[in-house]
Amino acid sequence: MASARTLVYGAALVAGVVGLALGARAIDGSSTTQDHEIPLFEVDPMWPKPLPNHWLIGSTIGVGVDSRDHVFIIHRPASLNTRTEIGADADPPASLCCSAAPPVLEFDPEGNLVNSWGGPSDEYDWPESNHGISIDHMDNVWIGGNGAGDSHILKFSRDGEFIMQVGEPGQQPNSLSTEYFGRAAKISFDPEANEAFVADGYSHSRVAVIDMDTGEMKRLWGAYGNEPTDENLGPYDPSAPPAQQFRNPVHCADPSNDGLLYVCDRPNDRIQVFQTDGTFVDELILLPETLGGGSTWDVAFSPDEAQRFMYVADGQNMRVHIIDRRSLEVLASFGDGGRQPGQFFAAHSIATDSRGNIYTTETYEGKRVQKFVFTGTGEGSGHLGVLWPGGGGGD
């Protein structure tokens, strides 16, 4: 078994806003002793463009990008307050503004809203609490749910036409079940194998692999490739030995081009790496003193064929980490807690497009999607300046 890599940030090295630049946090340890080539980004404070119809988005719980670089987000309309946010939806209306947008919104690369859909239907069981949105290689849209009764996932065309439901709602947790899920967090894909990987989830403690056409479950596993259990592991303790099971929620399971799978074991502050058959390869323990929601919320890869960089959304520490995907070395991070462009309030989901741009969504009170424009690479020692348009770099 490969040894775990544990990286800890020095609190004294936390950088704030420097001039017009949003400074990244340097890393305390060997990764700061030499310069690395790191990607550079510029936050686009005007993306996306304002929504029509006085629409607002609520807790924004997923983001995905299709083959046209159209960006899909999913949010929770019910998280909006009818008194303070969507008075026009109150009964009777309390104000002229605003109304909840449909759950699924599609933007073109320029940030124009080009489509919207989603919600309850007689054709399928819409999740009690939708969670995650992913776009497969055929531009189909997959959605999970982490509500109390959400033991199923949904598949749609990119225009919202229903294709398939896998599982039935209202099932009891059973991490060995091959018929349903346990509040699935995210679905990702291996086009060559025609397989979907389900991060499963908020009730189950496993990765589940299904056939993308039929929904048939093909295999499943827990932490380190162990058979998963539904044992309550209790609160995370950073001083305890590494847990031999995933701790709910298992929040992402994303395959790379070279046949590896990166799993977000969120409350355990770790990313575990597997072969796609479930064989354990390695793990990264990221900011292991992080409590609460944990440090590893979602991952996305740079779009080069080698997928050299992995980006990790860290909603608890309000930042995005930049990691060498193969070595699992943390190179830099960017962001800070806040509601200004380039800052985060619970960075929940992350995706990249074909140009290398990053998109993030924020849950809780963040309620937005942001775009970080890839501007090239440069040498750095763990400190990445995220520039505002026309702004200068940080120290």
N, C-alpha and C positions, 0 to 999 in steps of 0.2 A: 504494500500500500504506500503510495507516495505521501510524503510528509506535507502537512498543511503549511500554507504561507500566511503569516500573520503580519499585518502592517498597521501601524499606529501613527496617527497624526499628532504633531506637537502643537499644543494649544497656542504657544507663543508665536507660531508661524502662520496663524490665521490672518489672511489679508482682507481688508475691507475695500470700500470703493476708493480708488485712487484716481483723482481727476475725473475723466469721463469713462474710465475703464473699470470693469468689474473684475477684481483680482481673484485668482484661484488660490487654493490653499496648497502650500508646499508640503512635502511629505518628509517626515522625520525618519531617517534611516538611510540604508544603502542607496535607495533610489534617488536621493538628492545629491549624491557625491559626484555625479557626472551629468553632463548635458544629454538630453534625449531629443530626438525628433518627435515633436508633438503636434497634433492638429490645432489649428487656430480658428476661432469662431467670432462672429460679430452678431450680436443680438439685433433682430429686426423688430423695433418697438411698434411698428405699424402693421404687423402681420398677426392674425388675419384682419381683413377689412371689416368694418362694422356690419353686424347682422341686420337683415331686414325685419320688418314687422314688430319692431321694438322687442325682439327676442333677446333673452338672456340664457346663458348656459349655467348649469349647476355644477356640482362636484364632477369633475371631468376625469373619468375613470379608465380611459383607454385611448390609444392612438395607433394608427396603422397607415401604411403608405402602399398604394397600388402601383401597377406597371407604368402608369402615366405620371407618376409622382403626384397624384392626387392624395390629399391627406384626409383620412377619416378619423373623427373623434366620436366618442360616446360619452354621454353625461347622464346625470340623474335629475330629471326635472323636479322630482319630489323634494330634492334638497333645497330648493328655492323657497324663500319665505314670502307668503302672500301679503304680508303686511309691509315688509321693508324692501322687497325686491320685485315681486310680480303682482303689484296691486291691481293691474288690469285683469288678472285671473281670479281675483277674489269674488265672492258672491255675497252681496252685490259688489261690483268693481269699486276699489278704494282709490284708484288713481288712473291717469292716462297711460302710465308706464309701469310695469312692462309685462310681457308674457313669456312663459317657458318655451324654449325652442324644442322641436322634436328631438328624441334621444340621439339619433345618428345624424351627424352633419358631415358633408363632403366639401372640401375646399380644393380649388385648383392651385397650381404652384404660386400664383400671384396673391393668393389669399382670398379670392372671391368665393362666396358660398354658391355651389352649383347644384346641390341636391340635399334633401333632408327626408328622413323617414324613421320608422320604428315605433314600437309600442304594442300594446295588447291586440290580439287578433283571434278569430275563431280557428285559424289555420295552425296555430302553434301556441305554446305556453311562453309568453314573454317573461323574462326573469323578474322575480320579486325585487331584486336589486342587481341591475346589470353590472357586469364587471369585465373589462377588457374587450378590445376589438382588434381583430387580426385579419389581414388580407392575404389570401393564398396566391399561388402562381397563376391561377386562372381568374384572378381578381374577384373571387368569392369572399364574402365577409362572414367571419365567425365571431360569435358572441357567447360569453359565459355569464354566470351570475353567482353572487355570494350571499343572496338572501337566505333566510332560514330554510326555505323549501326548495332552493335551486339545486337540484340534482341532475341537471340536463344542460346541454349546450345546443346552440342554434347555428344554422348555416343559411346564408342568403346570397343572392346575386349582388353585384355592386349597386344595383338600382333598388334593392330592397325586396326583390321577389323571393319568397320562401322556397328553400330547397330541401332542408332536412332538419329534423330534431333527433338528437341522440340522448336517450334517457328520458325518464319521466320525473316530474317534480314530486316533492313530498316524501322522498325515500330517507330511511335512517342511515347514518354513517356506517360504512363498511369498506375499509380500504382494500379489501380483497374482491370486491364486487366487479364483475365484468359487464354489468348491465347499466350502470349509472355512475354518476360522479358525486363529489362531495363539495359543492360550492366552488366550482372551478374558477380559477383566477385568470388564466390566459391560455390561448391555443397558438401553437407555432407549427411549422410545416417542413417536411422533407419531400420536395417534389419528385425526386427520382424514385424514392421508395413508395410514394403516394401515401405517406403517413402523416398524421397530425399528432403532435405531442401536447398533452393537456397537463398544465400545472394544476394539480388537483389535491388540495386547494385549501379552503378555509375549514372544511370538516375532515376530509381525507388527508393523508400524509404520504403522498406518492406522486410519481409521474405515471400517467396512463397514455398508451399509444394506441391510436385507432386507425382503421382504414378510412381514407378521406372520402371515399365514395359510398361505402356502406355503413360506416360508423361502428363496425365490428371491432371489439377490443382485442388487440394482438398480444400485448404484454404490459406489465406494470412493475414498479419497484419503488423502494424507499431509499433513505439515506445510505450511502456507501454500497448501494445495490442490494441492501437487505430486503427481506420480505417486509412490507409495511404493516404497521399495526395501528390501532386506534387508541393506544395508551395515551393518557393525559400526562404529558411530560412536565407540567407545571411551569412556572415562570423561568425564563432564561437566566442563567447564572454564569457570568463570564469567567468565574474562577473554577467552575466545574469542568470535568473532562468533556470533550466534544460529544454531543448527543448522537446516539447511533440510529436515531430516527429523525426525519424532518419534523420541525415544529411548525404548526399551522400559523400563518398560511404558507404553503408552497406557492410562490407568487409568479414564477416564470419558469419556462423550460424551452430554451431556444437552441436549435441545431445550427452548427456552422457548416461552411462549405466542405470542410475536411473531415466530416463524420464525427464531430464531438457535440455534446449536448451540455449546455450551461444552465444550471438549475438554481433559482433564487430561493434559498432556504432563509426566508426573510428574518424571522425573529432570532434565528441562530447567527445572524450577522455573517453569513457565508454564502459563497457560490460554489456548488459542487459540480465537477466536470465528469462526464460519463462518455463512453462510447454509446452509440444509439441503441445498442442491445441491452444497455443497463449496466455494463461493466464500469466500475468506478475507476477514475483516472487520477484526479487531483482535486484540491479545494483551495479556495482563498477565503481567509477569515478577515473581514474588512471592518476596521474600527470596532474591535471586539468589546469595548466597554459600552457600546450603544445599547440602550434598553428600549422600552416602548415598542414602537413599530419596527425596530431593526434597521439595518443599513443597506440591505440589498433588495430593492423593490422591483426593479426591472432591468433588462439589458437590451442593448442593440449593438450592431456591429458596423464598422466602417464598410463602405460598399466596394472597396477594392477586392479583387478575387481572393487574396490571402486573408481578407478581413483582419488586418493587422491590429486594429484598435477595437476594444470593447468599451462601451459607455454604460455606466451603471447609474440608474436613478436612485438616489438616496433620500427618501422623503423625510426621514427622521432628522437627518443632519442638514437638510435643505441644500443639497448640492448634487452635481453630476461628477462622477469619477471617470477619469480616462485611464484605461488599463491596457497594457500589452497583452493581447488575447492569449497568445501561446505561452508566454512565460508567467502570466498572471501578476506581473509587476505593475504596481500602481504608479503612474507617471505624473499625474496632476489631477486637479479637480477645479470646478468653477461653480459659482453661485453663492448665495447667502440667503438667510431668512429674510423675507420681505415681499412686498407686492409690486415693486417697481420692475420695469423690464430687465431681464437678466437675473433677477432674484427669484426665489421659490418659496411657496408655502405648501409643503407636502408634495414634492415632485413624485408623481405616482407612476407614470408610464413614459416610455421613451421609444422613439423610432428614428430611422434615418432614411433619406431618399437616395436616388441614384447619383446625385451631385455631392453627397456627403453632408448635407445639411441635417441638423438635429431638430427634432420636434419633441416637446415635453408637454405633459398635461399635469394638472394639479388638482388634488382632491381636497376634502374638508372645505375650508373657506377660500382656497386658492381659486378654484372655479375658472380655469382658463387653459388655453393652449398657447405655447410660445415657439417661435422659430429662431434657431441659431444658425446663421449662414456660415458655411465652411469657406474660409478664405485662404487655405493652404496650410503648409506645415512650416515649423521653425524650430530652432534649437532652444531648449529650455531645461531648467533644473527643477522641474516639478511645479513651476509657476506659469500659468497660462493666462494671458490677458484676453478677456472677452470684450471686444471693442464696440463702442457705440459708433454709428455712422459718423465719420469725420473726426472721431475721437482719437486720443493717444493711448499708448499702452501703459500698463501699470509696471511698477518696479518689481 
